[in-house]
Amino acid sequence: MQLQRPESVEAAVAALGDGAVALAGGTELVPLLRDGLAAAETLVWIRDAVPRGVEAGRIGAGATLAELETSETVPQALREACRLAASPQIRAMSTIGGNLLQATRCWYWRLKFPCALHGGDRCHAREGEHREHAILGNGYCASAHPSDPAAALLALGATVVTDRRRFPVAELYRLPSQEDRRLTTLEPGELLLELEVPEPESSTYLKAMDRQRFAFAIVGVAAARFPEGTRIALAGAAPVPWLLDSPDALSASTPLPGTAYKVELAQALVRRALDALA
């Protein structure tokens, strides 16, 4: 395995491709490589190439979660989501760009079952143990997206800037299908550079976990109030971060037998989040 260290965006983009994989904090990629869930002949160290600054309305993709949780220029929902995302050691290394592109935590996928995402013909969670899985968008794959900051950025209406284009963070994600099993819309070699984050009137992020600290969300709820209305997004509830059309939209959820409890939990967190905004 080779390691390249480009010092500019242009050099980093040129180095990607032909099996090369971008490496920043490594808290996501290194375990995937170790467990054989990802493979790469060349790693491209992008920490010196992508922006890292945190300023009002703009966040470099290389900024760490630890930097975001302490920045006064970052909306409260995103600060709270970063603070609750992981242990202090991981937050000090994990970049916001890498966090948004996390792989699923579904244990069937992690254990290399021939599931739908691995090219199989069924979702093993639907007929197996699935108490941590999805209650929305789970017709093809019932995995639950693990990123807390992704839900916060979705509620905030953030914009993604790559080396090729600029688009709403909602368009970064896609539900997988038999024809296309990808969970993001990034093209091969496309590099996430920055996030543009509007300033809401108020915002918050609430998270239910199996333990009090350093656990993935059973359900996470981000809410942000703007003059034109309030946006609510969920973590841990669908294969992608999920934007609710309204607080009542959870009544249309499609839980599996073992995830029905998540609906009531999400409804309670939505009420608490809206109360906090008020």
DRENPANU-748525 format. One record per residue (C-alpha): z, x negated, y negated. Coordinates in steps of 0.05 Angstrom, whole numbers, padded with zeros to 5 digits, always signed. Layout:
ZXY
...
This chain:
+00000+00000+00000
-00018-00025-00069
+00017-00012-00136
-00021-00010-00201
+00013-00011-00270
-00035+00015-00323
-00010+00012-00395
-00053+00067-00425
-00074+00138-00409
-00146+00116-00401
-00128+00061-00352
-00083+00108-00313
-00137+00160-00307
-00187+00107-00285
-00138+00082-00231
-00128+00151-00201
-00176+00177-00149
-00199+00152-00081
-00132+00168-00051
-00090+00138-00108
-00028+00178-00127
+00010+00178-00193
+00083+00154-00190
+00133+00164-00247
+00206+00176-00231
+00194+00177-00156
+00248+00228-00140
+00195+00275-00112
+00140+00229-00086
+00181+00176-00051
+00215+00225-00003
+00148+00257+00012
+00118+00190+00028
+00178+00171+00071
+00174+00236+00111
+00099+00232+00120
+00085+00294+00078
+00044+00253+00029
+00000+00193+00039
-00029+00142-00009
-00063+00075-00004
-00051+00062-00078
+00007+00083-00122
-00006+00085-00197
+00057+00073-00238
+00046+00117-00299
+00112+00110-00335
+00083+00060-00384
+00020+00102-00395
+00040+00174-00407
+00079+00197-00469
+00154+00199-00463
+00178+00223-00531
+00217+00287-00544
+00208+00319-00613
+00207+00388-00642
+00153+00428-00607
+00126+00371-00565
+00151+00336-00501
+00119+00277-00467
+00107+00287-00393
+00144+00222-00379
+00209+00246-00412
+00267+00251-00363
+00308+00313-00350
+00368+00275-00376
+00333+00263-00442
+00314+00337-00448
+00383+00365-00432
+00414+00326-00490
+00359+00335-00542
+00375+00381-00600
+00301+00394-00611
+00292+00426-00542
+00304+00502-00536
+00368+00521-00502
+00335+00551-00440
+00300+00485-00424
+00363+00444-00438
+00403+00488-00390
+00349+00487-00337
+00346+00411-00339
+00422+00405-00337
+00427+00450-00276
+00367+00420-00239
+00398+00363-00200
+00451+00308-00199
+00460+00262-00260
+00427+00205-00221
+00365+00245-00205
+00361+00275-00276
+00362+00204-00304
+00300+00186-00263
+00262+00251-00255
+00207+00264-00306
+00190+00333-00332
+00118+00324-00310
+00138+00308-00239
+00189+00364-00238
+00136+00416-00254
+00093+00391-00197
+00146+00392-00142
+00127+00410-00072
+00159+00470-00039
+00228+00462-00008
+00209+00510+00050
+00240+00478+00112
+00180+00498+00155
+00133+00460+00109
+00182+00402+00104
+00188+00399+00180
+00112+00399+00187
+00106+00465+00223
+00032+00486+00225
+00046+00538+00170
-00003+00570+00122
+00005+00513+00071
-00007+00461+00125
-00072+00494+00147
-00042+00541+00199
-00056+00615+00206
+00013+00643+00190
+00076+00636+00149
+00131+00617+00197
+00185+00639+00147
+00163+00711+00153
+00185+00714+00225
+00239+00660+00223
+00298+00641+00180
+00281+00656+00107
+00344+00672+00066
+00322+00623+00011
+00249+00646+00008
+00207+00689-00038
+00214+00761-00060
+00150+00763-00102
+00079+00740-00090
+00095+00725-00017
+00038+00759+00018
+00006+00694+00043
+00063+00644+00036
+00136+00661+00028
+00159+00594+00000
+00200+00593-00065
+00183+00547-00122
+00241+00500-00134
+00233+00479-00208
+00284+00505-00258
+00249+00475-00319
+00183+00507-00298
+00214+00576-00304
+00244+00558-00372
+00177+00533-00398
+00142+00595-00372
+00191+00640-00409
+00182+00597-00471
+00107+00604-00468
+00095+00529-00466
+00026+00497-00466
+00005+00441-00419
-00037+00383-00446
-00073+00339-00395
-00124+00283-00403
-00179+00336-00397
-00155+00402-00426
-00101+00445-00458
-00077+00510-00427
-00015+00556-00420
+00036+00532-00369
+00026+00598-00332
-00044+00573-00315
-00017+00509-00284
+00004+00549-00222
-00034+00592-00172
-00014+00631-00110
-00043+00599-00047
-00094+00633-00003
-00131+00620+00061
-00190+00594+00021
-00149+00549-00025
-00078+00529-00006
-00063+00492-00071
-00004+00515-00113
-00028+00483-00179
-00095+00484-00215
-00096+00410-00232
-00161+00377-00213
-00162+00313-00171
-00140+00255-00215
-00121+00300-00274
-00060+00273-00310
-00007+00316-00344
+00008+00284-00412
+00048+00331-00456
+00080+00399-00464
+00078+00440-00528
+00139+00484-00532
+00147+00540-00583
+00215+00551-00615
+00244+00619-00597
+00295+00658-00636
+00342+00649-00577
+00336+00631-00503
+00378+00619-00441
+00374+00599-00368
+00420+00626-00314
+00421+00602-00242
+00452+00626-00177
+00463+00571-00125
+00496+00562-00057
+00545+00514-00089
+00568+00505-00161
+00529+00442-00177
+00467+00403-00156
+00433+00455-00113
+00364+00488-00115
+00362+00558-00144
+00372+00618-00099
+00349+00654-00162
+00340+00626-00232
+00327+00669-00293
+00299+00642-00359
+00294+00688-00419
+00268+00673-00489
+00265+00721-00548
+00208+00716-00598
+00191+00762-00657
+00137+00795-00614
+00183+00807-00555
+00224+00775-00498
+00195+00735-00441
+00231+00731-00374
+00213+00682-00318
+00242+00668-00249
+00254+00606-00207
+00266+00609-00132
+00234+00678-00127
+00160+00665-00112
+00115+00609-00088
+00103+00594-00162
+00146+00604-00225
+00142+00679-00237
+00135+00715-00304
+00164+00785-00304
+00123+00838-00340
+00188+00874-00357
+00262+00874-00335
+00244+00932-00289
+00188+00894-00254
+00236+00871-00199
+00233+00941-00170
+00163+00922-00145
+00187+00861-00108
+00170+00851-00035
+00231+00817-00003
+00234+00797+00070
+00293+00825+00110
+00334+00763+00096
+00318+00758+00022
+00333+00830+00000
+00399+00805-00030
+00358+00763-00079
+00331+00825-00113
+00400+00850-00133
+00420+00779-00153
+00358+00772-00197
+00369+00840-00229
+00441+00821-00246
+00420+00754-00275
+00365+00787-00317
+00416+00835-00347
+00463+00777-00362
+00407+00736-00393
+00385+00794-00438
+00458+00805-00459
+00463+00731-00476
+00401+00736-00521
+00430+00796-00557
